[in-house]
């Protein structure tokens, strides 16, 4: 089969992995090596496809032959999709040729499991090694890691790659057993713990005088990430967020990606017919941000006695504010940062700019308008020198207004 | 009224030296007209320009301000130099905290210009597309050696070539390349960066054989079950499409997306593939 035909099949096979991030890598360039490639912390999206997703990396599978039979996966062994397999040199060639034309930041390489976990992992590592050593490639490399591959292979992978990832796949162990019978949670979590240890040890090592001098070996400097499939089993958003929260704290994940299960070619009979609405995935990302940057807990966002799923028509922060009316309105001139972060519509950036500004002047309604804060959303929850929420409508009424305000913004 | 003329593009050095002289001579912003001559950086009526009355030291300027000016001066707004000097004047005449007053109209305008320049810079890093120049026989020039040349045509919204070219040097050190734009060209020969005058689209190659691979990838990484056209357009505005080889596929991909998704949902389940064997059962770990 021609490389071009393989590319079509193996890109198609890779698109259900949501991550395309190329950020968080150490600063690196080719000035000294005379090679090709750099990473400067912030990743770059080189193109966008009509699904609104960014293309930052060449995201492909080495092969979509797979001995596993994960029900949700387009590449499961019982699927009748067309199969293909790249040689490591083909992947190296594609990566270098794409990179030199400035199409991509680097490579995200994954693979179906062929023969054994170690054999598969060895192939992935070989591609990364060739890129780094033979091509002097300094761009971004993300390798998907096979949970039960040997520690030596893992160490080699961490040495060449900027990021490693292992997919948690499903929010609960029960879901995993039912939908991904060859995988098991103990292996997955064990491997994640292992990655965390290796990442932290390498960081420590590189900080010591001896490590600095000799350049102690790198290990996945941009950390690890994972992905959870949403809507393929009956897990609630509360289940999902609890799992994410534990992944962030136990393994220091840089990102948990949520991938709303979407119709795939030749799907299995046991999958739900109805794909979850894409907005569910969007609400989960918003909630994820609230957990990581806004000081919210899972209990705040998806309390146990309410519906365990996030509302779809309103964002999770506004929903929380409506459940906690007694805390509002917040005085923007004086409230502490953590309180301002809880105001619907105010993001981290706006809050920090307001805090800087209020040292020098009395904040007025117009200042927030100038900073492009969405006032229809925020105004009912704040007071300013020249603004007090005029009336305090019932939460149900306010909720309706917020939903409408959101639609207004979308079409404005 | 004094007229100050600066070089075309982003003449930061020209602006800075003129601004320093003017500030020391106590010339207020209202008495100045800033011109982009497209010729040399010079003070047109230099003779008229008052010399500093005393050799007083240059006022201290926050580092943050210089960074802001560096970006502002790249902006395509013809009034950028005047705005920059006005900010400098206010900063040194009793408004030391000016930059913190982020809702002040001058500050806001400068910050928005900075944001726009940064965005354009980021998009330039993202959307430049190199094409490899081939020899007459269709082979890359010296395919094995390092002497093929990559050329890109790009149309930035602001004067950012000099700001961004060093990024391409750090990234594509091992290649020889040129980036051509309407007002400036940047050339890297493998060891030195140089700038030349503007160019035309026709000066750059019109295709690259590898674009077939890129378009194939673009079409196949797209998931037709998740159409979000607006999200794509807000990150990849249509003004850039004409220089992106993959963009010509977009209308057809959008057009076919819903029928493709419907076909996937309606397709009857197929008989499970039996060709790939299941992995051997593992013994549970002790």
Interface residues (C-beta under 8 A of the other chain):
Chain A: X3 X4 X7 X8 X9 X11 X12 X14 X15 X16 X29 X30 X31 X33 X34 X35 X36 X37 X38 X40 X44 X45 X46 X47 X48 X49 X50 X51 X52 X53 X54 X55 X58 X59 X60 X65 X66 X67 X68 X69 X77 X78 X79 X80 X94 X97 X98 X100 X101 X102 X103 X113 X116 X136 X182 X186 X260 X262 X263 X264 X265 X266 X267 X268 X269 X273 X275 X278 X353 X356 X357 X359 X360 X361 X366 X367 X370 X371
Chain B: X97 X100 X101 X102 X103 X108 X122 X125 X126 X127 X128 X129 X130 X131 X132 X150 X152 X167 X169 X170 X171 X172 X173 X174 X175 X208 X210 X211 X212 X213 X214 X216 X217 X218 X219 X220 X221 X222 X223 X224 X225 X226 X227 X228 X229 X230 X231 X232 X235 X236 X244 X246 X250 X253 X254 X257 X261 X264 X265 X267 X269 X270 X271 X272 X273 X274 X276 X277 X278 X279 X285
